[in-house]
């Protein structure tokens, strides 16, 4: 007997759909700061102030739009866009964790190589590595929770548990 109108997988899907649009907006918000710098400087300052707590905002490591740097560095922009993309894509549980682990390892290696001055400023590489890290983190974030031990498998549909 079911007491809820919405099944658990459907509820999880509805909840993740609720976060898709805000995440997509958050991913492109850093791009709005340089676009608003000339016409609405207060709005641009508010956006930069918000993202200053999340990113170092080094202008040398940021893309320039209309001659003004984006509100976050290239890697952070990739992470935000990757998380927003992960909200729209379904990835399996095991692959999501492996992707996150590999992306973390590659980003740590890239950071270490930059700190040791083995490489210069490579914005496209940082963007792609950030995108990979954001995709892995978002895939893990949006995974449906594991089935609880008292719940019947989704394929059984509860048909085998009915009392006579």
N, C-alpha and C positions, 0 to 999 in steps of 0.2 A: 504494500500500500504506500502510495506516495503522498506526502503532505505538502510538498512544494510544487508549484506550477512549472518552475524552471529547473531543468536538470543541472547538475554541478558543472559538466563541461560547457553547457550553454551559458551558464552564469559567468564562468571564467572568460569566455569569449566576449560576452557583453561588457565585462569590466575592462578587458584590454582594449576594446573598441573605444571606451570612454576616454582613454589616455592617448589615443593615436593623434588626434588633432592638436592637443596641447603640446605634445612632444615635437610634432612637426613645426609648430610655431616657435617653440623654444630653440630648435635647431637653427632656424634662420634669423632669430632675433639679433645675434651678434652682427649680422650683415646690415642691420638697420641703422646701427650707430653711425657709421661713416656717411650713410645716405642722408641722415637727419642732421648731420653736423652743421651744414650751412643754413638750412631753413629753420630747424628746431633744435638749437644747441642744448637747451635744458633737457629735452627728451634723450638726446644722445648722451649727455652727461649721466643721466639716470641709468641708462642701459650699461654704460661703461662702469659705473659704480657698482651695479649689481654683479657684473661678471668679474670685477676686480677681486672679489672674494674667492673666485673659483679658478682664476688663471693669472699668470704673471703679467700678461698683456705687453710683452716686449714688442715694440713696433718693428724691430728687425726680424722677428719671427712671425709676423702677421701679414696677411694679404692686405694690399692697399686697394681701396675702392674710392674713387673720386679724390685721390690724393690723401686720403685719411685711412689710418689702419683700422682693421676690423676689431671689434671689442674683445676678441680672444685670439690666442695664438693659433697657428695652423693645426697643430695636433689636437687641441681642444675642439676646434671647429669640426674636425674629422670625427672625434668621439661623439659630439652632439648629433651630428648627422647620422652616424652609425647606429646610435641608440634609437633615433627616430625611424630609421630604415628597419630595424629589428622588430619594431612594433607592427610592421606591415607584413613581415615574412615569418613563416613557420619553420623552425629548425628543431630537429630531434634533440632529446635530452642529452644523450652521450656526445653528439657532435657539438652541441652548444658549449658544454664544459671543456671539450678538447680545443675548440676554437678560442675560447677565452684564455685558456692556459697558454696556448701557442702565441696568441696576440700579446699577452702580458710579457712573455719571455722575449719576443722580438722587440717590443717597445723598450724593455729594460736594456737590452743589448744596444739599441739605437741610442738611448740616453747615455749609456756608458761610453760608447764610441764618441759621442759629441763632447762629453765631459773630459775625455782624455785627448781631445783635439785630433782624433784620427780621421775625422770627416768635417766638412764645412756645413754651412747652412743649406739643407736640402728640403725646401718647403713641400715639394710634391711627394717626396718619400714620407715626410712627417704627416702629411694629410692622409695618405693611403694607410699608413700604420695606425693612425688615430681612428680612421674609418673602420679598420679591421678590429681594433680594440672595442670601439663602440658597438659594433655589430655583435661581437662575442658577449659583451656585458649586457646588451639589450636582449639578446637571445636567452641568456640565463635569467634575466629579470622577468621576462614575459613567458617563461615556461609555466605550463599548468602545474599546480601542486600535485605531488604523487598521490596515487590512490590510497585511501585509508584502508586498514586491514578489515574493517567491518563492511566496507562497501563492496557490492558485487562487481565483477568485471563489466566493462562497458559492452562487450560482445554478448554477454549472457542476457542483458536487458532485464534481469530480475525474474525471467520466466521460470527458471528452475527453482526459485525459492518460494513459490506459492504453496500454501498449505492446502491439503485436501479437505 
